[in-house]
């Protein structure tokens, strides 16, 4: 069976490099990904870090749309808790009007940063009016669902209203998120690059397919491909993940114990729990990794993988994605 491959890009900043240099490489990667046959190119959102260049995916989406022709471009994702659902709808309605049929809106529940940036992003926001994440997503869906025929009198709309609205994706790592996506008729992406527990993946994707009456979710996975399996294993060595959960209910997945400790220092929660998670990176040659993707497809029934390549070094990342795409027999 065939499946689609899409990319999740974080625009890592190499040592001694500026953000401008990293963003230029992101554009070059998008153009190569289009030539190589990747289906989507998504930009992640991160705040208050000198390691990653994208704090506003919408801005970079517009830039990449203007310099590519066919590949779908979107967010992976917008961190909705920080923003007005109305403004997010305006941004993506405008993007969808600029590039009809090519825009994806991916929304995530995570903060995209540590507590200092979260407080700054939510400055002067009344939490009692904001509602929980499910309520925010429902508001966003309402703004995105408006039709020109609905306009009557003094009614508020998220303008412009595009002929082809952005496709909607909820990024999550739980059965609860899967059911929420299905309830709003959104696409669902399980973030296995953050939570690789096979049982949780299975429960979430099965729940989504059941509740959405047969639709298939997408699976985001971390992948490192090299010329040999030994080279890939070496590139993947010493990769860790930590899940930090505070007594206030807030949680985040970070890539080092130092980041976990920074989260705790910045948090206002009275206590925290740190859980080390096994990094679930698929490694090997292109043929070996595609075999692993085929196994995941058979197990979970997914028809599209969103590929995250957790390599900071630019040439290794580029080579990994090029090698993966070269196995074009599985691209659809």
Protein Blocks (a to p, Z undefined) as FASTA:
>chain_A
ZZddddddehiacehiafklmmmmmmmmmmmmmmnopabdcddddehiakbfbfblmlmm
mmmmmmcfklccddddddfklpcfklmmmmmmmmmmmmghiaccdddfbeoiafklmmmm
mgoiafklnopfklmmmmmmmmmmpcfklpgcjadddddddfbdcddddddfbfklmmmm
mmnopacdddfklmmcfklmmmmmmmmmmmnoopacdddddddddfbfklmmmmmgoiac
dddddfkopacddfbfklmmmmmmmpmbfbdcdddddddddeddfklmmmmmmmmmmmno
pabdcdddfbfblklmmmmmmmmmmmmmlpZZ
